[in-house]
């Protein structure tokens, strides 16, 4: 019950922090959550003590967070800057661990060398929140921005692996630099291989499940949530890095294999995105709140200790910060010098030194450092000797890490803006307006994709009407922002080709009259020629296909179908049936295009609605009064669902800072007015 009560209390604190973040946006969310943790600790009188097994902490918090981060990484930028990213994420992390480790052990001999290495390894990873917030206020050069974002992903894994080796050395009492280096290489490479193998195996499981008809959203989303934990535990069981394996599997994107498209996949991606958004938000928040509850004990014991003077404590924090940044600066300068001389083939100038300083100070420490320092065990257990001892200088190590985190965050906040030029306010305003418009259009497209994915035979006409209304809103946004809405000729040509191929197939199988098929395919060719401005691409191939089809049918069959041998009414009915069959075939492909987002959603949706209306016209019959009432009720229900989903997407875009606060509020008010109008409450 105590564990359950504490868990609910932590979740409640995360919930409160989400409200406070809306009220006081100038204060970062992690600071709010740490403050709430401090409040909990003070109210509880310092009795809150959380003891988590380090391995459990890594698999419970770090594995899913790193998996989600890797899944959403920019793979193109990561590959483009792979050399500097690997240099920063692996080489610099190891160098930092060694430099900080030897220095801290020399200054404070009571901290064992392996424990000092653990501190250095924990201070290797940079903080994603700090980098993203800096990029909004200052103009970081593109190459430096790409390097920092790539470093964020991989240095978490290398820092955690180095930290694990150092902690293991403290526990076992032995440490060999050569042995640790070879073990690090084995674990790192092994983690890469296991990540690839398990990632591909996960892809195979997903594809196999779909091939046998398992399209259940619950199954696929739960499988995706399970994947990072499963990969971590399996990799650790084979004594390779579970953290590296999880990152690699995230980059492969286990549960969204390439080439798999369709309404069901689109619906699953929508649900999966919502689940992961809530999960990662809760896990991040719990880590910071837990840290806040534990800081008073750790900081109080160290600050009040008579073994070390408080002034020396402050000097230690400042000295480690200077050593950390100095090591990073020298590493970045050498790396940039090599890049400038070998790749750009020019001299290393003062501007390059400034870029190196930006990369240095922008590498603030935060979330991962706090998380892995928190996983330091309270005691070292010696089963063979049947006794346990406290982990050496655990509170002091946490104190030093927290001090360095604060210093690097302050330097990143106040020094980087002095080095990097501030963003032009006029350009920022124009960029913000354009971003708001682009995000609004993305939200409209997502709603269209959701409606298309949930379309059935029963609600097709009503869904088309709602999709048309969203297409109209998209057209107005484009007109207001000067975005030209050109006809997607390639998509229309593709739809006509789908119709042509279907007509050819039906004629070859003898399902439809060759004469009727010939006439309709000729009409389709005329439409394609018009769209191609008379160039007639593929005309020779199409004539060859038609000749082969007729030859396959045989001369007798063709003669029986000549005019005069078939009633005019039957010929018209055959034409109507063929048009319905070919356009239905095109509709199926257009629905896949909308769901997969391979083409602009509004283009595919507009053409889809046109085709669906034409098929409905071919099947048209005079509706009864009862059916009209039922259709109206169904249309209202679909609109309600679309408006609710649009509000969700607006909130997600605002939380991801893709929409400004004012624009998000205006969009919410517009949707709420449409909801009120729908319910006749205006």
Buried (B, 14 or more C-beta within 10 A) or exposed (E): EEEEEBEEBBBEBBEBBBEBBEEEEEEBBBBBBBBBBBBBBEEBEEEBEEEBEBBEBBBBBBBBBBBBBBBEBEEEBBEBBEEBBBBBBBEBBBBBBBBBBBBBBEBBEEBBBBBBBBBBBBBBBBBBBBBEBBBEBBBBBEBBBBBBBBBBBBBBBBBBBBBBBBBBBBBEEEBEEEEBEEBBEEBBEBBBBBBBBBBBBBBEBBEEBBEEEEBEBEEBBEBBBEBBBBBBEBBBEEEBBBBBBBBBBBBBBBBBBEEEBBBBBBBBBBBBBEBBBEBBBBBBBBBBBBBBBBBBBBBEBBEEBEEBEEEEBEEBBEBBBEBBBEBBBBBBBEBBBBBBEEEEEEEBEEEBBEBBBBBBBBBBBBBBBBBBBBBBBEEBEEEEEEEEEEBBBBBBBBBBBBBBBBBBBEBBBEBBBEBBEEBEEEEBEEEBEEBBBBBBBBBBBBBBBBBBBBBEEEBEBBBBBBBBEBBEBBBEBBEEBEBEEEEBEEBBBBBBBBBBBBBBBBBBEEEBBBBBBBBBBEBBBEBBBEBBEEEEEBEEEBEEBBEEBBEEBEEEEBEEBEEEEBEEEEBEEBBEBBBBBBBBBBBEBBBBBBBBBEBBBBBBBBBBBBBBBBBEEEEEEEEEEEEEEBBEEBBBEBBEBBBEBBBBBBBBBBBEEBBBEEBBEBBBEBBEEBBEEBEEEE
